[in-house]
Amino acid sequence: KEISVITPECIDRKLVRTTLADELISLSKIPREIQQKISFGIRIPCDHYEPHFLRSEIVLLGFDREGENNEMCVISSYGTIYICIKKIQFVNGKKETHYVAITNHKKIFSWDDIDDRFGYVVGFLHPDLTWGIR
């Protein structure tokens, strides 16, 4: 299986997609049951996401289900891509979902702030395309 990988630029410590060019990569080095969950990837262009993700690693995203509470997900807001932790709370019996940026816990996105939900983080690939375990 092959997937598309985008490589955004890191501008002011934010991920911004400045080109529509994608890279195709093979998922042949990872287990088949995990391959089936993966929709596409994002190559990390900077050190800003350490220790979660290192420069040149590829974050693998799945969209076969909704992200769960406390799971890493990727969203976009006003043209910027964010890797976040999904938080689900019940307030006065009503379900509220927020996304908290992993690089700045004060950066919180409500449903109205989100342009697009890219999916949940399945895992990552090292630069040599081997399955990442940390």
N, C-alpha and C positions, 0 to 999 in steps of 0.2 A: 504494500500500500504506500502511496505517495501522498503528501499533503503540501499545501502552500504555506510558506513562512513569510511573514512581513518583517521588515527591519525598520522600525521607526527611528527617528533621530531623538537624541536627548537634548532638549532645549530648555534651559532654565530648570533643570532637574525634573523635566516632564517628558513623557514619551509622545512625540508628535509624528504622525505619518506624513511625510513630505513627498513620497513617491508612490505610485501605484504598482511599481515593479515588485513581483513576488518571486521567491525562490522555491523550487520544488525539491523536496527531500524524501528519501526513502525511510520508512519505519521498520525496515527489515531486521534491525538489531534489537528490537524490543518485543516482549511477549505478544502473541497474537490477540489474546483477550483484552489487552490494553490498547492495541492498535485500533480495535473496533470502536473505542470510545472517542478517539481523537479526531477533531474536525480540522484544525489548523494550528499554526504556531506563531509565536512572536520571538524574534531574536533580540536579546537584551543588548543594547548598543553602548552601555555605560556601566560604571561601578556603583551607581546610585541605589541599586536594588540589593546590594550585599547586606546581610549574609543570606538572604532568601535565594537570590539568583545572581550569578556572576556574569561578567561581560562575556558575550558571545554564546552564552547558553540559550537554548530554545525552550521557551515555556510552551507546553503542549496544552491545548484547550479542547474540552469536550462540550458539546451542546446537546447530548442525548437525553439530558434531564436537567431539572432546575438545580442550581447550586444550593447547598444545604447551609444551615446555620454554622457559623465559624469556619466555613470553607473559603479558600482563596478563589476569587473570581476576577474576571477582567471586564471592565466597562469603559465607555468613553463618555466624556462630558465636555461640551463646548470645544470639540476637536482634539482633545487630549485623551490619551489612553492611560488608564490607571489599573494597577493590580491592587485589589482590595480584599478585605475580609468581609464576608457577608454576615450581617447581624440581623436576626429576626427576633422581635420582641412583641409581646402582647400588652397593649396599653388600653385599659378600660374595655377589655374583651375584643379589641380590634388588632389585627395583625399589622405590624409595621416593619418594613424592611429598609435597612440602611447599609451602605457600603463604606467601609473605613479604609483609607489608603494605607498600604503597608509601610510606606516611607514617611508618612506624616499622620499620626493618629488623630490629629485635630482636623484633618481633611475628611469630612463626612458627607456622603452623597445620599440624598433621599431619592425616591422614585422620580420626582419632577426634575432632578438635576441630570438625569441619565439620558444620553442620546441613544446609546446602543449597549446591549449586554452581549459580550462576545462568548461567554461561557465560563465554566469552572476549570480550575487548573487540575489536570490529570497527573502531571509530573513535568519533568524536563529532560532535555538531552544535553549532554556535554558537547563542546565544540567538535569532538570527533564522532558525534551522533550516537554515542552509547547512552543507555538509559541512566538517568541521574538518580542517585540515592544519597541523601544527606541526613 
